[in-house]
Amino acid sequence: MQSFVATELVARALELMPIPAAHVVVTAGEFELFAMNRAYRLAGLGVVADRSPMIAELGDRILAFLASPNLRSDFEWALGDAIDCRHYRVTIARSFAAFRDRCTISLIDQTSQVQTERSLRREMSTDSLTGLPNREGFEELIERVENRTNSAVLAIDLDRFGRLNSCLGSLAGDELLITVARRIKGALRSRDTIARIGGDQFGILTTIDDDRTEAHALAERIQQTLATPFRLTDYEIRVECSVGIAYGADEAGDVAELIRHAQFAVKRAKSSGRAESYMPQDFAIARAQFSMETALRRAIENRQLRLAYQPISDLATGRIVAFEALARWTDEQGQHHSPIDFIPVAEESGLIVPLGRWAIDEAARMLAAWDKAYGSRCGVKMAVNLSAIQLQRDDIAPVLENALAQTGLSGDRFTLELTESAIVPDPDRIAGTMHALKALGTTLAMDDFGTGYSNLAYLQKLPIDVLKIDRSFVTGMLADRDKVSIVRAILSLAQALGMKTTAEGIETNELAQTLAALGCTYGQGYFYAEPLEADAAYAMIKP
């Protein structure tokens, strides 16, 4: 009688609950749905125990709960297939502690909440432009791979996309990215997955066998697919890409690290022109570069760099006509860093802009100091190198104009040296910069001539005064007829265009005399002097 009254009380209480709830009685392993409320019936959870999906799926958990000393158990439960699935928060509680064979089950329908969360998660992990997984979604895909030892990640970086985007506009850039994504997807196998993991960077998750050449073959296939020109508005665009590869079998770390390693390999791919696999030293090199970048930024801010000065001489008379100012850096620990190491770091990080400004200011200050010590104009020019990045990101003419104003020098005391590669990215803008510099009276020299594109149209259109013959053609020239022929050709070209010439890398008197006889105007190299400290350089010209 007591059991019946208690159960009746539970049944009445169930009707007051706004959520599906049922009272279950278990007798000798057999389930009975003794009582249930209206919300439970409407939910379609079954009113007869042997036909109830709730009992069918949760029966074992109910039995385990009743066999335990617990008074309550909470858990998540999904009912149905992927298309029509309901999500519940289930609570199993004892109706009365004295009764070990019965419990009350209540269910909170969380389907709408779960679907909303999944929708938000899907949006957060999907690239809105291409519809592909974004970096977060890509990481989730890799996380779900059970055996990563047979997988590889490819990072694909589009070359020159920034320039294309700025020239053609963001809409054309977006159209290009969408088309690139489609092409890459068309080159993949069914087991490969593509994602957009950065602005102009895509990621590929691929399954490979023991032979890692599969990943390289996939990279080559993607590069060949993108080699066909794209048609955008009125332009035919050729897109090249650099591909870095990292292998899951090599990575004991997290997924983000696997992707980063593929991106590290992209840097070497940009230099080599082919797909590259990640090597452990890539990370060490990257860390060293970041460390150098931090130290270099501090050195620039604290003006801890200095200039060394290498003389440029008139080959006919031997008189020093200019000094090339070259950046030198000794850090706070007394370690000397080669320009070969820190200039690329400065260019990649953008520090080349403040570094270049400092070099112009310091060269002007030193030349003014030499004039003062000389008692009049000391008779030499100062040559300063301009980086391609510096030309693209900075307005050089006002920088030089300010340095001239601060020191009282005239523009004809400066020679500014730039390479052919500095002109190629944006020839119209660079031409405007060069004409602005010429308006200040400066001399413009094309450095390393013959090693780059050697576009004769640039020589005709741009206000270039001096061609600098690269040391690779000068060194060993006397024993190499081909080098002599190249030097002759450059000298003839310069003469035809009314330009002067400077030969780099002169190390012997015989070489200097030969170049002079061929008609070269100026020369520099260790035969005259290595780069000198300011005092030693001035000693070579003081009266």
C-alpha positions as CSV (number, residue, x, y, z in Angstrom):
1,M,0.0,0.0,0.0
2,Q,2.8,2.4,0.9
3,S,4.5,1.7,-2.4
4,F,1.3,2.4,-4.3
5,V,0.7,5.7,-2.5
6,A,4.3,6.8,-3.2
7,T,4.0,6.0,-6.8
8,E,0.7,7.9,-7.1
9,L,2.3,10.9,-5.6
10,V,5.1,10.7,-8.2
11,A,2.6,10.4,-11.0
12,R,0.8,13.5,-9.8
13,A,4.1,15.4,-9.5
14,L,5.0,14.4,-13.1
15,E,2.0,16.2,-14.5
16,L,3.2,19.4,-12.9
17,M,6.5,19.2,-14.8
18,P,6.8,21.2,-18.1
19,I,9.4,18.8,-19.5
20,P,9.1,15.2,-20.5
21,A,9.3,13.0,-17.5
22,A,8.4,9.3,-16.7
23,H,8.5,7.0,-13.6
24,V,10.2,3.7,-14.3
25,V,9.9,0.6,-12.3
26,V,12.2,-2.4,-12.8
27,T,11.1,-5.8,-11.6
28,A,13.5,-8.8,-12.1
29,G,15.2,-6.9,-15.0
30,E,11.9,-6.0,-16.7
31,F,11.0,-2.4,-17.3
32,E,7.6,-0.8,-16.7
33,L,6.7,2.8,-17.6
34,F,4.4,3.2,-14.6
35,A,3.7,6.9,-15.0
36,M,4.5,9.7,-17.5
37,N,3.3,13.2,-18.1
38,R,1.7,14.8,-21.1
39,A,5.0,16.4,-22.3
40,Y,6.6,12.9,-22.4
41,R,3.8,11.5,-24.5
42,L,4.0,14.3,-27.0
43,A,7.7,13.8,-27.3
44,G,7.1,10.3,-28.7
45,L,9.4,8.6,-26.3
46,G,7.2,5.5,-26.0
47,V,4.4,4.7,-23.5
48,V,5.1,1.0,-23.4
49,A,8.4,-0.1,-22.1
50,D,9.2,-2.8,-24.7
51,R,8.5,-0.3,-27.6
52,S,10.1,2.7,-25.9
53,P,13.2,4.1,-27.7
54,M,14.3,5.6,-24.3
55,I,14.2,2.2,-22.6
56,A,15.9,0.5,-25.6
57,E,18.8,2.9,-25.6
58,L,19.0,3.9,-21.9
59,G,18.0,0.6,-20.3
60,D,21.6,-0.4,-19.3
61,R,22.3,3.1,-17.8
62,I,19.1,2.9,-15.8
63,L,20.0,-0.6,-14.4
64,A,23.5,0.6,-13.6
65,F,22.1,3.6,-11.8
66,L,19.7,1.6,-9.7
67,A,22.5,-0.8,-8.8
68,S,24.6,2.1,-7.6
69,P,24.3,4.1,-4.3
70,N,23.8,7.4,-6.3
71,L,20.7,9.4,-5.8
72,R,21.0,11.2,-9.2
73,S,22.7,10.9,-12.6
74,D,22.9,13.5,-15.4
75,F,24.1,13.0,-18.9
76,E,23.6,14.0,-22.6
77,W,21.6,11.8,-25.0
78,A,21.0,12.0,-28.7
79,L,17.9,10.3,-30.2
80,G,17.5,9.7,-33.9
81,D,19.6,9.8,-37.0
82,A,21.8,12.7,-38.3
83,I,18.9,14.2,-40.3
84,D,16.2,14.1,-37.6
85,C,18.1,14.0,-34.3
86,R,16.8,15.2,-30.9
87,H,19.3,16.2,-28.2
88,Y,18.3,15.8,-24.5
89,R,19.8,16.5,-21.1
90,V,18.7,13.4,-19.1
91,T,18.4,13.3,-15.3
92,I,17.8,10.0,-13.5
93,A,16.8,10.4,-9.9
94,R,15.5,8.1,-7.2
95,S,11.8,8.7,-6.3
96,F,12.3,7.6,-2.8
97,A,15.6,6.4,-1.3
98,A,13.9,3.4,0.2
99,F,12.8,2.1,-3.2
100,R,15.8,0.5,-5.0
101,D,13.7,-0.7,-8.0
102,R,12.3,2.6,-9.4
103,C,13.4,6.0,-10.6
104,T,12.1,9.1,-12.3
105,I,13.6,10.1,-15.6
106,S,13.3,13.7,-16.8
107,L,14.5,15.1,-20.2
108,I,15.3,18.6,-21.2
109,D,15.2,19.1,-25.0
110,Q,18.4,20.9,-26.0
111,T,18.0,20.3,-29.7
112,S,17.6,23.9,-30.7
113,Q,20.6,24.9,-28.5
114,V,22.8,22.2,-29.9
115,Q,21.9,23.1,-33.5
116,T,22.6,26.7,-32.8
117,E,26.0,25.9,-31.3
118,R,26.9,23.6,-34.2
119,S,25.8,26.3,-36.7
120,L,28.0,28.9,-34.9
121,R,30.9,26.5,-34.7
122,R,30.5,25.7,-38.4
123,E,30.4,29.4,-39.3
124,M,33.5,30.0,-37.1
125,S,35.4,27.2,-38.8
126,T,34.4,28.1,-42.4
127,D,35.9,30.7,-44.7
128,S,33.1,33.0,-45.8
129,L,34.6,33.7,-49.2
130,T,35.4,30.3,-50.5
131,G,33.1,28.1,-48.3
132,L,36.2,26.0,-47.4
133,P,37.3,25.2,-43.9
134,N,39.3,28.1,-42.4
135,R,42.4,27.5,-40.3
136,E,40.4,26.6,-37.2
137,G,38.3,24.2,-39.2
138,F,41.5,22.8,-40.8
139,E,42.9,22.1,-37.4
140,E,39.7,20.3,-36.4
141,L,39.9,18.1,-39.5
142,I,43.5,17.1,-38.7
143,E,42.6,16.5,-35.1
144,R,40.0,13.9,-36.2
145,V,42.6,11.9,-38.1
146,E,43.1,8.7,-36.1
147,N,46.5,7.8,-37.5
148,R,48.5,10.9,-38.5
149,T,51.6,8.9,-39.4
150,N,50.1,8.3,-42.9
151,S,49.2,11.9,-43.5
152,A,50.8,15.1,-44.7
153,V,49.9,18.8,-44.7
154,L,50.7,21.0,-47.6
155,A,50.8,24.8,-47.3
156,I,50.2,26.6,-50.6
157,D,51.2,30.3,-50.8
158,L,50.2,32.3,-53.8
159,D,53.1,34.5,-55.1
160,R,52.5,38.2,-55.9
161,F,48.8,38.0,-54.7
162,G,49.3,41.2,-52.7
163,R,50.3,43.2,-55.8
164,L,47.5,41.7,-57.9
165,N,45.0,42.5,-55.2
166,S,46.2,46.1,-54.9
167,C,46.4,46.6,-58.7
168,L,43.1,45.0,-59.7
169,G,41.0,45.7,-56.6
170,S,39.7,43.5,-53.8
171,L,36.7,42.2,-55.8
172,A,39.0,40.9,-58.5
173,G,41.3,39.5,-55.8
174,D,38.3,37.7,-54.2
175,E,37.3,36.3,-57.6
176,L,40.8,35.0,-58.1
177,L,40.9,33.3,-54.7
178,I,37.6,31.6,-55.4
179,T,38.8,30.4,-58.8
180,V,42.1,29.2,-57.4
181,A,40.3,27.2,-54.7
182,R,38.2,25.5,-57.3
183,R,41.2,24.6,-59.4
184,I,43.1,23.2,-56.5
185,K,40.1,21.2,-55.4
186,G,39.9,19.8,-58.9
187,A,43.5,18.5,-58.7
188,L,42.9,16.6,-55.4
189,R,41.9,13.0,-54.8
190,S,38.7,12.1,-53.0
191,R,40.7,11.5,-49.8
192,D,42.4,14.9,-49.8
193,T,40.9,18.0,-48.1
194,I,41.5,21.7,-48.9
195,A,41.1,24.6,-46.6
196,R,41.9,28.4,-46.8
197,I,44.2,29.0,-43.8
198,G,45.3,32.5,-44.6
199,G,44.7,35.5,-46.8
200,D,46.4,34.0,-49.9
201,Q,47.3,30.7,-48.4
202,F,45.6,27.3,-48.7
203,G,46.1,24.1,-46.8
204,I,45.8,20.5,-48.0
205,L,45.4,17.5,-45.7
206,T,46.3,14.4,-47.7
207,T,46.8,10.7,-46.9
208,I,50.0,9.1,-48.1
209,D,51.5,5.7,-48.1
210,D,55.1,5.0,-47.0
211,D,56.4,6.7,-50.2
212,R,56.5,10.4,-49.4
213,T,56.9,11.3,-53.1
214,E,53.1,11.2,-53.2
215,A,53.0,14.5,-51.4
216,H,55.5,16.1,-53.8
217,A,53.6,14.7,-56.8
218,L,50.4,16.3,-55.4
219,A,52.3,19.6,-55.0
220,E,53.6,19.5,-58.6
221,R,50.0,18.7,-59.8
222,I,48.7,21.7,-58.0
223,Q,51.4,24.0,-59.4
224,Q,50.7,22.7,-62.9
225,T,47.0,23.3,-62.4
226,L,47.5,26.9,-61.4
227,A,50.0,27.5,-64.3
228,T,47.1,27.9,-66.8
229,P,46.3,31.7,-66.9
230,F,43.3,33.1,-65.1
231,R,41.0,35.5,-66.9
232,L,40.0,38.4,-64.6
233,T,38.1,41.4,-66.1
234,D,40.3,42.5,-69.0
235,Y,43.5,40.8,-67.7
236,E,45.0,37.4,-68.2
237,I,46.7,36.6,-64.9
238,R,49.3,33.9,-64.3
239,V,49.4,32.6,-60.7
240,E,52.4,30.8,-59.3
241,C,52.6,29.3,-55.9
242,S,55.1,28.0,-53.4
243,V,54.4,24.7,-51.6
244,G,55.7,23.6,-48.2
245,I,55.1,20.1,-46.9
246,A,55.1,18.7,-43.3
247,Y,54.5,15.0,-42.5
248,G,52.4,13.8,-39.6
249,A,54.8,11.0,-38.9
250,D,57.5,13.6,-38.0
251,E,55.3,15.6,-35.6
252,A,54.9,14.6,-32.0
253,G,53.5,18.1,-31.2
254,D,50.0,19.5,-31.7
255,V,48.1,20.2,-35.0
256,A,48.9,23.9,-35.0
257,E,52.6,23.0,-35.0
258,L,52.2,20.7,-38.0
259,I,50.6,23.5,-40.0
260,R,53.3,26.0,-38.9
261,H,56.0,23.6,-40.0
262,A,54.4,23.3,-43.5
263,Q,54.4,27.1,-43.6
264,F,58.1,27.3,-42.5
265,A,58.9,25.0,-45.5
266,V,57.1,27.5,-47.8
267,K,59.9,30.0,-47.1
268,R,62.5,27.6,-48.6
269,A,60.1,26.8,-51.5
270,K,60.0,30.5,-52.4
271,S,63.8,30.5,-52.7
272,S,64.2,27.2,-54.5
273,G,61.2,27.5,-56.8
274,R,60.0,23.9,-56.0
275,A,58.0,22.2,-53.3
276,E,60.0,21.7,-50.1
277,S,59.6,19.5,-47.1
278,Y,59.9,20.8,-43.5
279,M,63.3,20.3,-42.0
280,P,63.9,20.7,-38.2
281,Q,66.5,23.4,-38.8
282,D,63.7,25.5,-40.4
283,F,62.2,26.2,-37.0
284,A,65.6,26.9,-35.4
285,I,66.4,29.4,-38.3
286,A,63.0,31.0,-37.8
287,R,63.5,31.4,-34.1
288,A,67.0,32.9,-34.7
289,Q,65.5,35.3,-37.2
290,F,62.9,36.5,-34.8
291,S,65.5,36.9,-32.1
292,M,67.7,38.8,-34.5
293,E,64.7,41.0,-35.5
294,T,64.0,41.9,-31.9
295,A,67.7,42.8,-31.3
296,L,67.9,44.7,-34.6
297,R,64.8,46.7,-33.8
298,R,66.4,47.7,-30.5
299,A,69.7,48.5,-32.2
300,I,67.9,50.8,-34.7
301,E,65.9,52.6,-32.0
302,N,69.0,53.1,-29.9
303,R,71.2,54.0,-32.9
304,Q,73.7,51.3,-32.2
305,L,74.5,50.6,-35.8
306,R,77.3,52.3,-37.7
307,L,78.3,52.9,-41.3
308,A,81.5,51.6,-42.9
309,Y,82.8,53.4,-46.0
310,Q,84.4,51.8,-49.1
311,P,86.1,54.1,-51.5
312,I,85.1,54.4,-55.2
313,S,87.9,55.6,-57.4
314,D,88.3,57.1,-60.9
315,L,90.0,54.3,-62.9
316,A,91.8,56.9,-65.1
317,T,93.4,59.0,-62.3
318,G,93.1,56.8,-59.2
319,R,91.4,59.6,-57.3
320,I,88.7,58.7,-54.8
321,V,85.5,60.2,-56.0
322,A,83.0,58.7,-53.6
323,F,82.5,56.4,-50.7
324,E,79.8,53.7,-50.5
325,A,78.1,53.7,-47.1
326,L,77.6,50.2,-45.8
327,A,75.6,49.3,-42.6
328,R,77.5,47.4,-39.9
329,W,76.1,46.0,-36.6
330,T,77.7,44.9,-33.4
331,D,75.1,43.9,-30.8
332,E,75.1,44.5,-27.1
333,Q,77.0,41.3,-26.5
334,G,79.8,42.4,-28.8
335,Q,78.8,40.0,-31.6
336,H,79.4,41.2,-35.1
337,H,76.5,40.5,-37.5
338,S,77.1,40.3,-41.3
339,P,74.8,42.4,-43.5
340,I,74.2,39.1,-45.4
341,D,72.4,37.9,-42.3
342,F,70.6,41.0,-40.9
343,I,69.6,42.9,-44.1
344,P,67.2,40.1,-45.2
345,V,65.7,40.0,-41.7
346,A,65.3,43.8,-41.9
347,E,63.6,43.5,-45.3
348,E,61.2,40.7,-44.3
349,S,60.2,42.5,-41.0
350,G,59.9,46.0,-42.5
351,L,62.8,47.2,-40.4
352,I,64.6,48.1,-43.6
353,V,62.5,51.3,-43.7
354,P,63.8,52.9,-40.4
355,L,67.2,51.3,-41.2
356,G,67.3,52.9,-44.6
357,R,66.3,56.3,-43.2
358,W,69.0,56.1,-40.6
359,A,71.6,55.2,-43.2
360,I,70.7,58.3,-45.3
361,D,70.7,60.6,-42.3
362,E,74.0,59.2,-40.9
363,A,75.7,59.3,-44.3
364,A,74.7,62.9,-44.8
365,R,75.8,63.8,-41.3
366,M,79.2,62.2,-41.8
367,L,79.8,63.8,-45.2
368,A,79.0,67.2,-43.6
369,A,81.5,66.5,-40.8
370,W,84.1,65.7,-43.4
371,D,83.5,68.9,-45.2
372,K,83.8,70.8,-41.9
373,A,87.1,69.0,-41.1
374,Y,88.4,69.6,-44.7
375,G,87.6,73.3,-44.4
376,S,85.5,73.3,-47.6
377,R,83.8,70.8,-49.8
378,C,85.9,67.7,-49.5
379,G,85.3,66.6,-53.1
380,V,83.7,63.2,-52.7
381,K,80.2,61.9,-52.9
382,M,78.4,59.5,-50.6
383,A,76.7,56.4,-52.1
384,V,73.8,54.8,-50.2
385,N,72.0,51.6,-51.2
386,L,68.2,51.6,-51.5
387,S,66.3,48.4,-50.8
388,A,63.5,47.2,-53.0
389,I,61.2,47.0,-49.9
390,Q,62.3,50.5,-48.9
391,L,61.4,51.9,-52.3
392,Q,58.0,50.3,-52.2
393,R,57.0,51.3,-48.6
394,D,58.8,54.6,-48.0
395,D,58.8,58.0,-49.7
396,I,62.5,58.3,-50.3
397,A,62.7,61.8,-51.8
398,P,61.4,63.7,-48.8
399,V,63.6,61.6,-46.5
400,L,66.7,62.6,-48.5
401,E,65.5,66.2,-48.8
402,N,65.2,66.5,-45.0
403,A,68.7,65.0,-44.5
404,L,70.1,67.6,-47.0
405,A,68.3,70.4,-45.2
406,Q,69.6,69.2,-41.8
407,T,73.2,69.1,-43.0
408,G,73.3,71.9,-45.6
409,L,74.5,69.5,-48.3
410,S,73.4,69.7,-51.9
411,G,71.7,66.8,-53.7
412,D,74.6,66.3,-56.1
413,R,76.7,65.0,-53.2
414,F,74.7,61.8,-53.1
415,T,74.6,58.7,-55.3
416,L,71.6,56.4,-54.6
417,E,72.1,52.8,-55.7
418,L,69.1,50.5,-56.5
419,T,68.9,47.0,-58.1
420,E,66.9,45.9,-61.1
421,S,64.7,43.8,-58.9
422,A,63.7,46.9,-57.0
423,I,62.2,48.3,-60.2
424,V,60.3,45.3,-61.4
425,P,57.4,45.1,-58.8
426,D,56.0,48.6,-59.6
427,P,58.0,50.3,-62.4
428,D,55.6,53.3,-62.7
429,R,55.8,54.2,-59.0
430,I,59.6,53.6,-58.8
431,A,60.0,55.8,-61.9
432,G,58.2,58.6,-60.1
433,T,60.4,58.2,-57.1
434,M,63.6,58.2,-59.2
435,H,62.5,61.4,-61.0
436,A,61.8,63.0,-57.6
437,L,65.3,62.1,-56.5
438,K,66.8,63.4,-59.7
439,A,65.0,66.7,-59.1
440,L,67.1,67.0,-55.9
441,G,70.3,66.7,-58.0
442,T,71.3,63.2,-56.9
443,T,73.1,60.6,-59.1
444,L,71.2,57.3,-59.6
445,A,73.1,54.1,-60.0
446,M,71.8,50.6,-61.0
447,D,73.6,48.1,-58.8
448,D,74.5,44.5,-59.7
449,F,73.7,45.2,-63.4
450,G,73.5,42.0,-65.5
451,T,72.5,39.7,-62.6
452,G,68.8,40.4,-62.8
453,Y,66.2,41.1,-65.5
454,S,68.5,43.5,-67.5
455,N,65.4,45.1,-69.1
456,L,66.8,47.6,-71.6
457,A,63.5,49.5,-71.5
458,Y,64.2,50.5,-68.0
459,L,67.6,51.9,-69.0
460,Q,66.0,54.0,-71.8
461,K,63.1,55.3,-69.7
462,L,64.5,55.8,-66.3
463,P,67.0,58.5,-65.2
464,I,69.9,56.2,-64.5
465,D,73.4,57.8,-64.5
466,V,75.7,54.9,-63.6
467,L,75.7,51.1,-64.2
468,K,77.5,49.1,-61.6
469,I,79.0,45.9,-63.0
470,D,78.5,43.1,-60.6
471,R,81.6,41.5,-59.0
472,S,80.6,38.1,-60.4
473,F,81.6,39.4,-63.8
474,V,84.8,41.2,-62.6
475,T,86.3,38.6,-60.4
476,G,88.5,36.2,-62.4
477,M,87.7,38.2,-65.6
478,L,91.3,38.2,-66.9
479,A,91.2,34.4,-67.1
480,D,87.7,34.1,-68.6
481,R,87.0,35.3,-72.1
482,D,83.2,35.1,-71.5
483,K,83.4,37.5,-68.6
484,V,85.5,39.9,-70.7
485,S,82.9,39.7,-73.4
486,I,80.1,40.5,-70.9
487,V,82.0,43.4,-69.4
488,R,82.7,44.8,-72.9
489,A,79.0,44.5,-73.7
490,I,77.9,46.4,-70.6
491,L,80.5,49.1,-71.2
492,S,79.4,49.5,-74.8
493,L,75.7,49.7,-73.7
494,A,76.5,52.3,-71.0
495,Q,78.5,54.4,-73.5
496,A,75.7,54.3,-76.1
497,L,73.2,55.5,-73.4
498,G,75.5,58.2,-72.1
499,M,76.0,56.5,-68.7
500,K,79.1,56.0,-66.6
501,T,80.1,52.6,-65.2
502,T,81.5,51.3,-61.9
503,A,83.2,47.9,-61.6
504,E,82.9,46.1,-58.3
505,G,85.3,43.5,-56.9
506,I,88.6,44.9,-58.2
507,E,91.4,43.2,-56.3
508,T,94.5,43.7,-58.4
509,N,96.2,46.6,-60.2
510,E,96.2,44.6,-63.4
511,L,92.5,44.2,-63.3
512,A,92.0,47.9,-62.6
513,Q,94.2,48.8,-65.5
514,T,92.4,46.4,-67.9
515,L,89.0,47.8,-66.9
516,A,90.3,51.4,-67.4
517,A,91.6,50.4,-70.9
518,L,88.2,48.9,-71.7
519,G,86.6,52.3,-70.9
520,C,85.2,51.6,-67.4
521,T,84.8,54.9,-65.4
522,Y,85.0,53.9,-61.8
523,G,86.1,51.0,-59.7
524,Q,85.9,49.7,-56.1
525,G,87.2,46.7,-54.4
526,Y,89.8,45.5,-51.9
527,F,92.6,46.7,-54.2
528,Y,91.7,50.2,-53.1
529,A,90.4,49.5,-49.6
530,E,88.0,47.3,-47.7
531,P,85.0,49.1,-46.0
532,L,86.6,51.5,-43.5
533,E,85.6,53.2,-40.3
534,A,84.8,56.9,-40.7
535,D,88.1,58.2,-39.4
536,A,90.1,55.8,-41.7
537,A,88.0,56.7,-44.7
538,Y,88.5,60.5,-44.1
539,A,92.2,59.9,-43.7
540,M,92.3,58.8,-47.4
541,I,91.0,62.2,-48.6
542,K,92.1,64.7,-46.1
543,P,94.5,67.4,-47.4
